[in-house]
Amino acid sequence: MRCRRVTSATVPQAAAPSATGALLPRNVVIPLSEVQGFFPEISQELATGWNSTASGSPTATRSVAYTNSDGSKKVTISADEYATAADASAGYQKAVELSNAVPEVRAVPAPNPGEQAFAGSVTKDGQTHVGVGVLDGTMVLGATTAGYDATPENIAKLMAVVAAEVAAAKNR
C-alpha cells in the first residue's frame, strides 16, 4: 500500500484507468475466506474493480473491499501492475510521498514482505485507518483496515494479509 491507502479521504487520487481500463484477474487478490482467517468478523465482499488510488501509470489494477455485517469495519486489498520494475518503483515512491504529505499519518513498525514496504496509520473523524504498501517487482500491493485500532495485534494481522497478498500476486 502504498501508505496513502491509509485513507482515500485525506489523500489525492493519483491515477486514472489505463487506456484499456485493464483489470487484473480477480484471483490476484486474496479471497474473503483468507481475509476471514485474519479478521473473522469480516463477512462479505463489498466492492471490486479498478484501484482508484493507484499511483503512477499502472497497466492494470484490482481493488477489493471487504466489510463486516454492519459496515463498521473494512479491509481493502489492492494490486497494481506496472510495465516495468522501474515504473512500479516510481508508483510506489509517489504513493509514499503522498502518504508522508498527510500531516496526520504516522509510520507504524512493520516487517517488510517485499522489496520495500511502508506502513502508516491515521485517525480522523473518530475512525482509524492502518495501511501497508509493498513494492515487489512490477507490482505494488496494498492493504488497509478501517474501523480497527492501530494496535500491534491488528497491525500484525494486516501484515499477514499483505504477506498472503504478495504470495497470491506471485502465484497468479
FIKOLZA-1660 file (N, C-alpha, C; in steps of 0.1 Angstrom, whole numbers, plus 5000, padded with zeros to 4 digits):
% residues 172
   i   px   py   pz ch aa at
   1 5009 4990 5000  A  M  N
   1 5000 5000 5000  A  M CA
   1 5009 5010 5000  A  M  C
   2 5009 5011 4993  A  R  N
   2 5014 5024 4994  A  R CA
   2 5006 5029 5005  A  R  C
   3 5012 5037 5013  A  C  N
   3 5006 5040 5025  A  C CA
   3 4995 5050 5023  A  C  C
   4 4994 5056 5012  A  R  N
   4 4983 5066 5011  A  R CA
   4 4970 5059 5011  A  R  C
   5 4970 5046 5010  A  R  N
   5 4957 5038 5011  A  R CA
   5 4952 5039 5025  A  R  C
   6 4960 5045 5034  A  V  N
   6 4956 5047 5048  A  V CA
   6 4942 5053 5048  A  V  C
   7 4939 5063 5040  A  T  N
   7 4926 5068 5039  A  T CA
   7 4924 5075 5026  A  T  C
   8 4915 5071 5017  A  S  N
   8 4913 5078 5005  A  S CA
   8 4907 5092 5007  A  S  C
   9 4901 5095 5018  A  A  N
   9 4895 5108 5021  A  A CA
   9 4905 5119 5023  A  A  C
  10 4918 5115 5027  A  T  N
  10 4928 5125 5030  A  T CA
  10 4939 5126 5020  A  T  C
  11 4939 5118 5010  A  V  N
  11 4950 5118 5001  A  V CA
  11 4945 5120 4986  A  V  C
  12 4952 5128 4978  A  P  N
  12 4947 5130 4965  A  P CA
  12 4948 5117 4957  A  P  C
  13 4939 5115 4947  A  Q  N
  13 4939 5104 4938  A  Q CA
  13 4950 5107 4928  A  Q  C
  14 4958 5097 4924  A  A  N
  14 4969 5099 4915  A  A CA
  14 4969 5092 4902  A  A  C
  15 4959 5083 4900  A  A  N
  15 4959 5075 4888  A  A CA
  15 4946 5076 4881  A  A  C
  16 4946 5073 4868  A  A  N
  16 4934 5071 4861  A  A CA
  16 4935 5057 4854  A  A  C
  17 4924 5051 4850  A  P  N
  17 4925 5038 4844  A  P CA
  17 4934 5039 4832  A  P  C
  18 4940 5027 4829  A  S  N
  18 4949 5026 4818  A  S CA
  18 4940 5028 4805  A  S  C
  19 4947 5030 4794  A  A  N
  19 4940 5032 4782  A  A CA
  19 4929 5021 4779  A  A  C
  20 4932 5009 4784  A  T  N
  20 4923 4998 4782  A  T CA
  20 4914 4997 4794  A  T  C
  21 4917 5004 4805  A  G  N
  21 4909 5002 4817  A  G CA
  21 4911 4988 4823  A  G  C
  22 4923 4982 4820  A  A  N
  22 4926 4968 4824  A  A CA
  22 4925 4965 4838  A  A  C
  23 4917 4955 4841  A  L  N
  23 4916 4950 4855  A  L CA
  23 4925 4937 4856  A  L  C
  24 4932 4936 4867  A  L  N
  24 4939 4923 4870  A  L CA
  24 4928 4913 4873  A  L  C
  25 4931 4900 4870  A  P  N
  25 4922 4890 4873  A  P CA
  25 4918 4890 4888  A  P  C
  26 4906 4886 4891  A  R  N
  26 4901 4886 4905  A  R CA
  26 4910 4878 4914  A  R  C
  27 4916 4867 4909  A  N  N
  27 4924 4858 4918  A  N CA
  27 4937 4864 4922  A  N  C
  28 4940 4876 4917  A  V  N
  28 4953 4883 4921  A  V CA
  28 4951 4889 4936  A  V  C
  29 4939 4890 4940  A  V  N
  29 4936 4895 4954  A  V CA
  29 4930 4883 4962  A  V  C
  30 4935 4882 4974  A  I  N
  30 4931 4870 4982  A  I CA
  30 4916 4871 4984  A  I  C
  31 4910 4859 4986  A  P  N
  31 4895 4858 4987  A  P CA
  31 4890 4861 5001  A  P  C
  32 4877 4863 5003  A  L  N
  32 4871 4866 5016  A  L CA
  32 4875 4855 5026  A  L  C
  33 4875 4843 5022  A  S  N
  33 4878 4832 5032  A  S CA
  33 4892 4834 5038  A  S  C
  34 4901 4838 5030  A  E  N
  34 4915 4841 5035  A  E CA
  34 4916 4853 5044  A  E  C
  35 4909 4863 5040  A  V  N
  35 4908 4875 5049  A  V CA
  35 4902 4872 5062  A  V  C
  36 4891 4864 5062  A  Q  N
  36 4885 4860 5075  A  Q CA
  36 4894 4852 5084  A  Q  C
  37 4904 4845 5079  A  G  N
  37 4914 4839 5087  A  G CA
  37 4921 4848 5096  A  G  C
  38 4922 4861 5092  A  F  N
  38 4929 4871 5100  A  F CA
  38 4920 4880 5107  A  F  C
  39 4909 4883 5100  A  F  N
  39 4898 4892 5106  A  F CA
  39 4885 4885 5105  A  F  C
  40 4882 4876 5115  A  P  N
  40 4870 4868 5114  A  P CA
  40 4857 4875 5113  A  P  C
  41 4856 4887 5118  A  E  N
  41 4843 4895 5117  A  E CA
  41 4840 4900 5103  A  E  C
  42 4850 4900 5094  A  I  N
  42 4847 4904 5081  A  I CA
  42 4838 4893 5074  A  I  C
  43 4827 4897 5069  A  S  N
  43 4817 4887 5064  A  S CA
  43 4813 4888 5050  A  S  C
  44 4817 4898 5043  A  Q  N
  44 4813 4899 5029  A  Q CA
  44 4822 4908 5020  A  Q  C
  45 4821 4906 5007  A  E  N
  45 4828 4914 4998  A  E CA
  45 4819 4926 4995  A  E  C
  46 4825 4938 4996  A  L  N
  46 4817 4950 4994  A  L CA
  46 4818 4955 4980  A  L  C
  47 4830 4955 4974  A  A  N
  47 4832 4960 4961  A  A CA
  47 4845 4955 4955  A  A  C
  48 4846 4955 4942  A  T  N
  48 4858 4952 4935  A  T CA
  48 4858 4959 4922  A  T  C
  49 4870 4962 4917  A  G  N
  49 4872 4970 4905  A  G CA
  49 4886 4976 4904  A  G  C
  50 4886 4986 4895  A  W  N
  50 4898 4994 4893  A  W CA
  50 4903 5001 4906  A  W  C
  51 4916 5001 4909  A  N  N
  51 4921 5007 4921  A  N CA
  51 4923 5022 4918  A  N  C
  52 4914 5030 4923  A  S  N
  52 4914 5045 4920  A  S CA
  52 4925 5052 4928  A  S  C
  53 4931 5045 4937  A  T  N
  53 4942 5052 4945  A  T CA
  53 4956 5048 4940  A  T  C
  54 4957 5041 4929  A  A  N
  54 4970 5037 4924  A  A CA
  54 4978 5049 4920  A  A  C
  55 4991 5049 4922  A  S  N
  55 4999 5060 4918  A  S CA
  55 5007 5056 4905  A  S  C
  56 5011 5067 4898  A  G  N
  56 5019 5065 4886  A  G CA
  56 5010 5060 4874  A  G  C
  57 5016 5051 4866  A  S  N
  57 5009 5046 4854  A  S CA
  57 5008 5031 4854  A  S  C
  58 5000 5025 4862  A  P  N
  58 4998 5010 4862  A  P CA
  58 4992 5006 4849  A  P  C
  59 4996 4994 4844  A  T  N
  59 4990 4988 4832  A  T CA
  59 4977 4982 4835  A  T  C
  60 4975 4977 4848  A  A  N
  60 4963 4971 4852  A  A CA
  60 4963 4971 4868  A  A  C
  61 4951 4971 4873  A  T  N
  61 4949 4971 4888  A  T CA
  61 4937 4963 4892  A  T  C
  62 4936 4961 4905  A  R  N
  62 4925 4954 4911  A  R CA
  62 4924 4959 4926  A  R  C
  63 4912 4962 4930  A  S  N
  63 4910 4966 4944  A  S CA
  63 4898 4958 4948  A  S  C
  64 4898 4952 4960  A  V  N
  64 4887 4945 4966  A  V CA
  64 4885 4950 4980  A  V  C
  65 4873 4954 4983  A  A  N
  65 4869 4959 4997  A  A CA
  65 4860 4948 5003  A  A  C
  66 4863 4945 5016  A  Y  N
  66 4856 4936 5024  A  Y CA
  66 4851 4943 5036  A  Y  C
  67 4839 4939 5042  A  T  N
  67 4834 4946 5053  A  T CA
  67 4827 4936 5063  A  T  C
  68 4824 4940 5075  A  N  N
  68 4816 4932 5084  A  N CA
  68 4801 4935 5081  A  N  C
  69 4793 4928 5089  A  S  N
  69 4778 4929 5086  A  S CA
  69 4772 4943 5088  A  S  C
  70 4777 4951 5097  A  D  N
  70 4772 4964 5099  A  D CA
  70 4780 4976 5092  A  D  C
  71 4790 4972 5085  A  G  N
  71 4798 4982 5078  A  G CA
  71 4808 4990 5087  A  G  C
  72 4809 4986 5099  A  S  N
  72 4818 4994 5108  A  S CA
  72 4833 4991 5107  A  S  C
  73 4836 4979 5101  A  K  N
  73 4850 4975 5099  A  K CA
  73 4852 4971 5084  A  K  C
  74 4864 4975 5079  A  K  N
  74 4866 4972 5065  A  K CA
  74 4881 4968 5063  A  K  C
  75 4883 4959 5053  A  V  N
  75 4896 4956 5049  A  V CA
  75 4896 4957 5034  A  V  C
  76 4905 4965 5029  A  T  N
  76 4906 4968 5014  A  T CA
  76 4920 4963 5010  A  T  C
  77 4920 4955 4999  A  I  N
  77 4933 4950 4993  A  I CA
  77 4934 4954 4979  A  I  C
  78 4946 4958 4975  A  S  N
  78 4948 4962 4961  A  S CA
  78 4961 4957 4955  A  S  C
  79 4961 4956 4942  A  A  N
  79 4972 4951 4935  A  A CA
  79 4973 4960 4922  A  A  C
  80 4985 4965 4920  A  D  N
  80 4987 4974 4908  A  D CA
  80 4999 4968 4900  A  D  C
  81 4997 4965 4888  A  E  N
  81 5008 4960 4879  A  E CA
  81 5013 4971 4870  A  E  C
  82 5026 4972 4869  A  Y  N
  82 5033 4982 4860  A  Y CA
  82 5041 4975 4849  A  Y  C
  83 5044 4982 4838  A  A  N
  83 5051 4976 4827  A  A CA
  83 5065 4971 4831  A  A  C
  84 5071 4979 4840  A  T  N
  84 5085 4976 4843  A  T CA
  84 5087 4977 4859  A  T  C
  85 5097 4972 4864  A  A  N
  85 5100 4973 4878  A  A CA
  85 5103 4988 4881  A  A  C
  86 5109 4995 4872  A  A  N
  86 5112 5009 4874  A  A CA
  86 5099 5017 4875  A  A  C
  87 5089 5014 4866  A  D  N
  87 5076 5021 4867  A  D CA
  87 5069 5018 4880  A  D  C
  88 5070 5005 4885  A  A  N
  88 5064 5001 4898  A  A CA
  88 5071 5009 4909  A  A  C
  89 5084 5010 4909  A  S  N
  89 5091 5017 4919  A  S CA
  89 5087 5032 4919  A  S  C
  90 5086 5038 4908  A  A  N
  90 5081 5052 4907  A  A CA
  90 5067 5054 4913  A  A  C
  91 5058 5044 4910  A  G  N
  91 5045 5045 4915  A  G CA
  91 5045 5043 4930  A  G  C
  92 5053 5034 4935  A  Y  N
  92 5054 5032 4949  A  Y CA
  92 5060 5044 4956  A  Y  C
  93 5070 5050 4951  A  Q  N
  93 5077 5062 4957  A  Q CA
  93 5067 5073 4957  A  Q  C
  94 5059 5075 4947  A  K  N
  94 5049 5086 4946  A  K CA
  94 5038 5084 4957  A  K  C
  95 5034 5071 4959  A  A  N
  95 5025 5068 4969  A  A CA
  95 5030 5071 4983  A  A  C
  96 5043 5068 4986  A  V  N
  96 5049 5071 4999  A  V CA
  96 5050 5086 5001  A  V  C
  97 5053 5093 4990  A  E  N
  97 5054 5108 4991  A  E CA
  97 5040 5113 4995  A  E  C
  98 5030 5109 4988  A  L  N
  98 5016 5113 4991  A  L CA
  98 5012 5110 5005  A  L  C
  99 5016 5098 5010  A  S  N
  99 5013 5094 5024  A  S CA
  99 5020 5104 5034  A  S  C
 100 5033 5106 5031  A  N  N
 100 5040 5115 5040  A  N CA
 100 5036 5129 5040  A  N  C
 101 5029 5133 5029  A  A  N
 101 5024 5147 5028  A  A CA
 101 5011 5149 5037  A  A  C
 102 5005 5139 5042  A  V  N
 102 4993 5140 5050  A  V CA
 102 4998 5141 5065  A  V  C
 103 4996 5153 5071  A  P  N
 103 5002 5155 5084  A  P CA
 103 4998 5145 5095  A  P  C
 104 4986 5140 5094  A  E  N
 104 4981 5131 5104  A  E CA
 104 4987 5116 5103  A  E  C
 105 4993 5113 5092  A  V  N
 105 4998 5099 5090  A  V CA
 105 5010 5097 5099  A  V  C
 106 5010 5086 5106  A  R  N
 106 5021 5082 5115  A  R CA
 106 5026 5069 5110  A  R  C
 107 5039 5068 5108  A  A  N
 107 5045 5055 5104  A  A CA
 107 5043 5045 5116  A  A  C
 108 5041 5033 5112  A  V  N
 108 5040 5022 5122  A  V CA
 108 5050 5011 5119  A  V  C
 109 5056 5005 5129  A  P  N
 109 5066 4995 5126  A  P CA
 109 5060 4983 5120  A  P  C
 110 5066 4977 5110  A  A  N
 110 5060 4966 5104  A  A CA
 110 5072 4958 5096  A  A  C
 111 5071 4945 5095  A  P  N
 111 5081 4938 5088  A  P CA
 111 5079 4941 5073  A  P  C
 112 5089 4938 5065  A  N  N
 112 5089 4940 5051  A  N CA
 112 5087 4928 5043  A  N  C
 113 5075 4925 5037  A  P  N
 113 5073 4913 5030  A  P CA
 113 5077 4914 5015  A  P  C
 114 5082 4925 5011  A  G  N
 114 5086 4927 4997  A  G CA
 114 5100 4934 4996  A  G  C
 115 5102 4940 4984  A  E  N
 115 5114 4948 4982  A  E CA
 115 5115 4960 4991  A  E  C
 116 5103 4967 4992  A  Q  N
 116 5102 4979 5000  A  Q CA
 116 5088 4978 5006  A  Q  C
 117 5087 4984 5018  A  A  N
 117 5073 4984 5024  A  A CA
 117 5072 4997 5033  A  A  C
 118 5060 5002 5034  A  F  N
 118 5057 5013 5042  A  F CA
 118 5044 5011 5049  A  F  C
 119 5043 5014 5062  A  A  N
 119 5030 5012 5069  A  A CA
 119 5028 5025 5077  A  A  C
 120 5015 5029 5077  A  G  N
 120 5011 5041 5085  A  G CA
 120 4997 5040 5090  A  G  C
 121 4994 5049 5099  A  S  N
 121 4981 5050 5104  A  S CA
 121 4976 5064 5105  A  S  C
 122 4963 5066 5105  A  V  N
 122 4958 5079 5107  A  V CA
 122 4944 5078 5114  A  V  C
 123 4941 5087 5123  A  T  N
 123 4928 5087 5129  A  T CA
 123 4922 5100 5126  A  T  C
 124 4911 5100 5119  A  K  N
 124 4904 5112 5115  A  K CA
 124 4889 5110 5117  A  K  C
 125 4882 5120 5122  A  D  N
 125 4868 5119 5125  A  D CA
 125 4864 5107 5132  A  D  C
 126 4873 5103 5142  A  G  N
 126 4870 5092 5151  A  G CA
 126 4872 5078 5145  A  G  C
 127 4877 5077 5133  A  Q  N
 127 4880 5064 5127  A  Q CA
 127 4894 5063 5124  A  Q  C
 128 4900 5051 5127  A  T  N
 128 4914 5048 5125  A  T CA
 128 4915 5040 5112  A  T  C
 129 4925 5044 5104  A  H  N
 129 4928 5036 5092  A  H CA
 129 4943 5032 5093  A  H  C
 130 4946 5020 5090  A  V  N
 130 4960 5015 5090  A  V CA
 130 4962 5009 5076  A  V  C
 131 4973 5013 5070  A  G  N
 131 4976 5009 5057  A  G CA
 131 4990 5004 5055  A  G  C
 132 4992 4995 5046  A  V  N
 132 5005 4990 5043  A  V CA
 132 5007 4989 5027  A  V  C
 133 5018 4994 5022  A  G  N
 133 5021 4993 5008  A  G CA
 133 5034 4986 5006  A  G  C
 134 5035 4977 4996  A  V  N
 134 5046 4969 4993  A  V CA
 134 5050 4970 4979  A  V  C
 135 5062 4972 4976  A  L  N
 135 5068 4971 4962  A  L CA
 135 5074 4957 4960  A  L  C
 136 5070 4950 4950  A  D  N
 136 5075 4937 4947  A  D CA
 136 5076 4935 4932  A  D  C
 137 5088 4937 4927  A  G  N
 137 5090 4936 4912  A  G CA
 137 5082 4946 4905  A  G  C
 138 5073 4941 4896  A  T  N
 138 5064 4951 4888  A  T CA
 138 5051 4953 4895  A  T  C
 139 5050 4949 4907  A  M  N
 139 5037 4950 4914  A  M CA
 139 5038 4959 4926  A  M  C
 140 5028 4967 4929  A  V  N
 140 5026 4974 4941  A  V CA
 140 5013 4969 4948  A  V  C
 141 5015 4964 4960  A  L  N
 141 5004 4957 4967  A  L CA
 141 5001 4965 4979  A  L  C
 142 4988 4965 4983  A  G  N
 142 4984 4973 4995  A  G CA
 142 4973 4966 5002  A  G  C
 143 4972 4970 5015  A  A  N
 143 4961 4966 5023  A  A CA
 143 4958 4976 5033  A  A  C
 144 4946 4979 5036  A  T  N
 144 4941 4989 5046  A  T CA
 144 4930 4983 5054  A  T  C
 145 4931 4987 5067  A  T  N
 145 4919 4984 5076  A  T CA
 145 4913 4998 5079  A  T  C
 146 4900 4997 5082  A  A  N
 146 4893 5009 5087  A  A CA
 146 4884 5004 5098  A  A  C
 147 4883 5011 5109  A  G  N
 147 4875 5007 5120  A  G CA
 147 4882 4998 5130  A  G  C
 148 4894 4996 5128  A  Y  N
 148 4903 4988 5137  A  Y CA
 148 4913 4998 5144  A  Y  C
 149 4915 4996 5157  A  D  N
 149 4926 5004 5163  A  D CA
 149 4939 4999 5158  A  D  C
 150 4949 5008 5159  A  A  N
 150 4963 5006 5154  A  A CA
 150 4971 4999 5165  A  A  C
 151 4966 4988 5169  A  T  N
 151 4973 4980 5180  A  T CA
 151 4983 4971 5173  A  T  C
 152 4994 4967 5181  A  P  N
 152 5003 4958 5175  A  P CA
 152 4997 4945 5169  A  P  C
 153 4986 4940 5176  A  E  N
 153 4979 4928 5172  A  E CA
 153 4973 4930 5158  A  E  C
 154 4965 4941 5157  A  N  N
 154 4959 4944 5144  A  N CA
 154 4968 4947 5133  A  N  C
 155 4979 4954 5136  A  I  N
 155 4990 4956 5126  A  I CA
 155 4996 4943 5121  A  I  C
 156 4998 4934 5131  A  A  N
 156 5004 4921 5127  A  A CA
 156 4994 4913 5118  A  A  C
 157 4981 4914 5121  A  K  N
 157 4972 4907 5113  A  K CA
 157 4971 4913 5099  A  K  C
 158 4972 4927 5098  A  L  N
 158 4972 4933 5085  A  L CA
 158 4985 4929 5077  A  L  C
 159 4996 4928 5084  A  M  N
 159 5009 4924 5077  A  M CA
 159 5007 4910 5072  A  M  C
 160 5000 4901 5079  A  A  N
 160 4998 4888 5075  A  A CA
 160 4990 4888 5062  A  A  C
 161 4980 4896 5062  A  V  N
 161 4971 4898 5050  A  V CA
 161 4980 4902 5038  A  V  C
 162 4989 4912 5040  A  V  N
 162 4998 4917 5029  A  V CA
 162 5007 4906 5025  A  V  C
 163 5013 4898 5034  A  A  N
 163 5021 4887 5030  A  A CA
 163 5014 4877 5022  A  A  C
 164 5001 4874 5025  A  A  N
 164 4993 4865 5018  A  A CA
 164 4990 4871 5004  A  A  C
 165 4988 4884 5003  A  E  N
 165 4986 4891 4991  A  E CA
 165 4998 4890 4982  A  E  C
 166 5010 4893 4987  A  V  N
 166 5022 4892 4979  A  V CA
 166 5023 4878 4973  A  V  C
 167 5021 4868 4981  A  A  N
 167 5021 4854 4976  A  A CA
 167 5011 4851 4965  A  A  C
 168 4999 4856 4967  A  A  N
 168 4988 4855 4957  A  A CA
 168 4992 4861 4944  A  A  C
 169 4998 4873 4945  A  A  N
 169 5001 4880 4932  A  A CA
 169 5012 4873 4925  A  A  C
 170 5022 4867 4932  A  K  N
 170 5032 4859 4926  A  K CA
 170 5027 4846 4920  A  K  C
 171 5017 4840 4926  A  N  N
 171 5012 4827 4921  A  N CA
 171 5001 4828 4911  A  N  C
 172 4997 4839 4906  A  R  N
 172 4986 4840 4897  A  R CA
 172 4989 4835 4883  A  R  C
% end
